[in-house]
Amino acid sequence: MPRAAVIGLGKSGIAAARLLQREGWEVELSDSNTSETLLKQQQELATENITVKLGNTLEFNDADLPQLIVVSPGVPWDIPVLVKARELGIETVGEMELAWRYLQSLPWVGITGTNGKTTTTALIAAIFQAAGLDAPACGNIGYAACEVALAEKLPDWVIGEISSYQIESSVTLSPRIGVWTTFTPDHLSRHKTLDNYYNIKAKLLQKSQLQVFNGNDAYLGKVGLSDWPDAYWTSVKGKDYLIGDKGFYIEDGWVIEKLSATSTPEPIVEVSALRMVGEHNQQNLLMAVAAARLAEINRDAISRAIREFPGVAHRLEHICTWEGIDFINDSKATNYDAAEVGLASVKSPAILIAGGEAKAGDDTGWLAKIQAQAAAVLLIGNAAPAFAQRLQEVGYSNYEIVETMDKAIPKSAELAKKYQASVVLLSPACASFDQYSNFEVRGDHFRQLCLNWAGN
């Protein structure tokens, strides 16, 4: 029986282990952490004959090497044990690549990008499902990709939100349609240089049969046709701003399709059908419609799905209105660019809650947006002192370090009254790992506190 090692006991790692075991592999799962939850999962998997080693990193006994190592998305690709595995000639792949090997007979839409991936992925999946297709969203959203491969009946399409980590650890993943939403500096602590980060993302699009790009993204627009001569580009600014001679653009309040240099432009759906605010969501809409039309989905299904689309949790999610003040959860804004978009998308003046575990990046645009639109800023988490200093440096003094979300909510309500702000916005510009296990848990805590506040 061939042996496989799976690193990382998250949703992806467990699904990968179950898939390998079903396919006749002897599987050992390892995770460097230990916790109550992990111990419970360890016991559960033991009943399925899957060995789980907690609080330990994979080690090689030269006499008995695994034939395959599968890596969960959160595990860095260059940790010593993986470098050594590759040196020893052990096949090492990511969980997404493993799923692809069992799902490559199906057409995939692969969505990547720094920001906008989740909304675009959710919107594409909603449109495909409205057209009567079995098209689960997986990867960074919804199911782990290996969970889709484990299903009793395989779907019609796979809609994958694919991060740079997942692309980096994939060898043969080749979607039918590839979508690239945005490109700004992020994850540089892992990918080191912007070029390296770009090349990883580009790998997914190079392997895609059809390519869709956000032509309004400054970086992607700049590389344009020189890097991507055959792509379909999108533009929220109209036909005159379309890169190349085919793509999707907005004109007179409609999404317009132009599938080739010679084809007649055709209206597909009214932009007003989408309930989500912000120009960035119009960009997401264009890319989702492009993917759907390239998959030959009809206009009725597209229109119906977009009208009914509720938006995405933790991304400018309206939680409640208390005494005329809207509380909005944008916990998914884990970098400066996403947080700048968050502030730009809500009514001003706003009371901003920001902070957490800071990431490398350029904060100048974000700070300018705070100066223009925030009546006050409440700072939480590890980044609070550094953010306070940055605000001070640009001459913004109306901030307060409150440290925790529990303190931020009552204070934000008080300040919103004081400054007649119509919005309290959680848009942290930070990862969450200093205080929460992930951005969802952070957003859920914000939601609960807001609902309790409004209820009392």
Disulfide bonds with the S-S distance in Angstrom:
none
